[in-house]
């Protein structure tokens, strides 16, 4: 009852939101950004949907759940007792089973009407998928809408086996979803930048007629978009960080320390306090090249390569990092080849130098390639959910001469057949872009060089400022 105060406020079904600690905490940094990733839950029918929502800590999953509850409580076709919220972090599997039974008992006044269950950080519970499978197979939970959130995933997760095979409602329901930091477009809107925002377009349509028209709309705003992109590379997309940077041109140390605390807990809990800032700083300096894990492990002082690999795996499974594997022309991973590791938000590259002396600031060309890779991965994820978690949303390709194309053309299934993403090369330059375009032209015959501020769409390979490419992607 304490965590579901709307059950007591049927006369004013959303009055509880004024005093809710989670929503009250957002007010100090609220720029009006609201994610739409659960909009179908808050406005659609209450049926047997099952949704698993993942994303990094501090990105706003709990805030999103509370926003969803406010919208559900405001609906005239629902009784507020149909909405059940459970903060599950720290619970055990048997607790989840008990709470599911108790929740229905406490809301028995609504009879057999389906419930909406919002289970926050439930994925931290060992064995949660098997418990949820039992409840979905053997209790009234089978006809309810269930949203499960979490801040990590693992390669051997049983989500697909236990929860998504024929148990998640209609085929139109997007079963697995990600809540990631704000995209560049979101930041432009929230900070009220005065510039065109073309797109988004499909990642395989970045050189079509629509793209050429959209790029043309931005021609007289390149300088403004360049400054906005540099601000984005400095603030990242965590909502609180965006607000702090917008108001004072700097993200506060308190939030950076909060990020380190999250990563220290999830990535390197047994190491010294400075291990995470040093790890992030080292990875940021190596992010635009295939990662030599042995050399990086030695530079950071890890006792073994295996110990370092464990940290990298944890970094990726908590949504702080994203692999870009080397792929062949068909988009298949090249066995034994070194992979790149991108940080999932620009702000993570600033954590080290801001909080620990002696660590150099990240440079903007690396930050720009990193952010472009994440933008492309999100666009691919939009069209084929699950690609981020399987780590095949982006990939780089090498020619016989060893030249590298940062973002290869990867296949994506569509209703009309297979499509392939537009190849991208990240070169944060203001001149001499044609020399950089030769590799992508000779290997693939098309593509985009994402520049700092050069716009040229007169040949098979285009030069387009990277903030415009990011907008076209999403």
C-alpha angles and dihedrals in degrees: 000000000000094000092042102054093158088076087072098045106062092141091058101020096187099038091101090068092073092067100031108127094218095050093039090054091057094057093080092062104022114138093168098265114150125177117228095201092112098034092118090056094052096044106024134080120294102240139128097307118146117193129181111202119191136177143130123296116265091030094107108261093141091047090051091052091051091048088051091051091051090054092046092049091051092057115106093208093061134068110225089233088068088070115081123182124192126182098207103177108128096017126123129229095259089051089057092053092048094048091050090057093042093049092057091046092052090051097044090122089079090056118202096346110128120259133221110226118197108189111188119207091350091145089073089071114098108238095009094140094057091047091049090047090054092049092048092048100042111025140051088270086088091079096041132093109249127190117188120189132191144162100226145033135196134214091241095048114145094213094110094044099043105031116018104046102100095323106093106081129250123002091250091065114101099223103190119042138173130218105199131168117292115288122235090261091053091051092050091052095045094048093043097236112183103230138104116272108203124186148336097216131175112274089241092054102058093115100042129108092271090053093050091051092047093049090051091057089061098048095103094044100054095112092050092047091048091055091046091051091051089050089050091050087054099046105029120203108285101125095232092047092050091052094047093048092046091054102039107011090245138074110237122249090237093066093043089052089049090055091050091050090054093048094043090055096046103031111028110008096157098049133087120283093257095054096094097047089049092047093050093046093051093047091048091057091050099039098104095054132058105275117251096207096190093053092044092049090051092048090053094045099243113165094228139011087242091059090053092047089054090057092049092051091051091047091055096042091053090053095249094113140035128201123225106195125198109257137188127236091280092054095252120140115258107235115238095009121130117255132215120239119211124191110238095230131029092231091066089067090058096051095084101050093039096053104029127048120232096037115115124235116257115255121238099237089060092043090050094052090046093051092045090053091052091048090052092047091052091050091052090047089053090059099038113023114215098039093107093054094045087050097232100107092104136016141170128231134209129208125223089264091055098253112148129221107202099216118025128207105268128189121250122183115233133175087259094051135272118340127188127221119246111260113246133198118193114217113155094203138132096207144015093043095145092070087056092050097059096082095052091042095051095044102039108008094227142045145104131277105211103217135181097249110336119118120189124145098167101108141041090277115050130209110218127168109254096238089058091050089050090052092049089053094052 
